[in-house]
Amino acid sequence: MNVTTVDVATLQKEIFETRRELFNLRLSVGSGQVKDMSQFGKLRRKIAQMNTQIRATQFASAKHGLR
């Protein structure tokens, strides 16, 4: 998914789903099922990128609204 072309509602839904995936991954670590620990960083980075895009969109719309 390209985060630059998606609306805020879709990004928020994707963030929720990714956080759920991160939570399930943490549970899997406890049972020893996780083989690739780099998945944690990848999921956190994905969440951060989506949050950044949401914030940039909000900033742009606020800036545009001031004119």
N, C-alpha and C positions, 0 to 999 in steps of 0.2 A: 504494500500500500504506500503510495506517495502522499506524505502528510501535507504537502504544500497545496494540494488540489482538493482537499476534503473539508467539509464544513465543520463547525465547532461541535455540533451535536454528535456527529459521527465520530469525531476524535474523542469526545468524552466517553462514548460507548466503548470504543476500542481501548481506551485507558482502563476502564473498568474490567474489561475482559483480560487485558494483559496483567493487571494486578492480581486477578483471580488465578491466572496461570502461574504467576510468581509465587503466590501463596501455596498452590498445589505442589510446586517444585520444592518449596521449603519443607513441606510435609514428606515428600519423597526422599529427601536427604536423610530424614530420621529413620526411614526404613531401609536405607542403603540402595535405593533404586536408581539414583542419579549417577551417571557415568561421566557426563560432561559438565563440569562445574562452571564453565564459561557461559552457560545459559543464563546465570544470574546477572552477569554484567550486560549481556545482550538485551535481556528484558528490561533492566533498569534504564539502559540507554534509550530503548524504544519509548518507554514512558516519558523520559526527559525530553526527547525530541517532540513528542506529541504535545506535552505541556508547553514547550517553547513556542510551538506553532499556534496554539490556542492563545497564548499571551500576546504574540505578535499580531494576531488577527484582531484581538480586542484593542490593542494599542492603536493599530491602523484605523479601526472604525471610530475610536474615540477622537483621534487626531482629525480624521475626516469630518466628524460631526461638529468640530469647533469652528469650522469655516463658515 
